[in-house]
Amino acid sequence: MRVPFLDLKAQYAVVKDAIRRAIDEVCDNQQFILGPQVRRLEHEIARYCGAPHAVGVSSGTDALLLALMALGIGAGDEVITTPYTFIATAGSIARSGARPVFVDIDPARFTIDSGLIADRITERTRAILPVHLFGRCAEMEPIRTLAAQHQLAVIEDAAQAIGAEDEYGRRAGSIGLMGCFSFYPTKNLGGFGDGGMVVTNDPALASTLFALRNHGSSTKYLHTLLGGNFRLDELQAALLAVKLQYLDRWTEQRIANAEQYDALFRKRGLEHRLQLPEIPKKERHVFNQYVIRTPERDALSHFLESREIGHDIYYPVPLHLQACFEYLGYKKGDMPISEQAAKDALALPIYPELTSPMLEYVVDAVQAFYDT
Ligand SMILES: *Cc1c(COP(=O)(O)O)cnc(C)c1O
């Protein structure tokens, strides 16, 4: 048996006819930029996320940059975030002109350790940018409290967490001032290319975001702000609207897969060899990734490779140690929890179309690794 890390062809087989019809409709209309499809997807994503406004944009990375631009964050400002994430999170902060300030993660959740944030707030801090990593919400309540005390904005990087809920049932993206989503093909709601969305509760910010994504213009050829081309395509919006109808089904399947991994690993006593991800009771963890931890990570990775079992390592180098952020002056040992996770975390296949025999095959292989 071969188990891929992700199988987008299996997903496409289910939605193919509806997607081909949606694409045909756009082709027949020949309206490709900021038309009815983008408007409809914005309404549907806003409703899905429980936020009144949504602005379609060109990628998750651009969603983050645009959110920072909308707040006028730039040179001289600091934004607090996590080093254990995809480069786009801190990359966008740096591209805005602001300085990323890293705070280490909570070892159980992989998300920013809210207890360590207060010490890093200075008079230059403008925002806190937590990441809902692997599909689980960061601890938002203490972050919101701190932000309110210090008059900081909270921007959620929800790229991996569409449909996730915190312990109060609030949807990812709607808990802070703005939430940023990605429709990169490997995300839980993936397009046929790049795309993203910013959601917000604030109508004034929504207007700014709408203007900024289209060259800072609300009236044609009048530019009140300096924006750019951050637009979402009609074609992407049309097919994403089709896939959105399946998202809850797919998410339930991801959660069921996580529960099945958990039950099988425990049945074999492997929870003593591996640290299994928490399956929170009160929150909705949408499992964009199922990430186990083990000191034998690299050997396990080679073993899985030899058995043709797809897996991946998120993230092998935390952002404070990346060459592009050398100028920030961090060194090894500054973020010990993130550095440890970079050495021992390994993601197993969790995609909705993964079958039970495939999942059992993965568990068998992990057991075989520890038995030899
Ligand atoms: C994917 C991702 C992004 C960037 O999204 P793109 O659409 O690829 O630009 C940002 N942050 C996190 C945490 C991501 O996983």
The ligand as an ORCA input file, in Angstrom:
! r2SCAN-3c Opt
* xyz 0 1
  C      -0.509     28.970      4.161
  C      -0.223     29.923      5.238
  C      -0.067     31.296      4.997
  C       0.047     31.881      3.625
  O      -0.983     31.611      2.768
  P      -0.727     31.669      1.169
  O      -2.124     31.623      0.630
  O       0.086     30.487      0.809
  O      -0.059     32.951      0.850
  C       0.105     32.135      6.073
  N       0.145     31.658      7.329
  C       0.027     30.353      7.603
  C       0.057     29.900      9.025
  C      -0.150     29.444      6.565
  O      -0.248     28.140      6.856
*
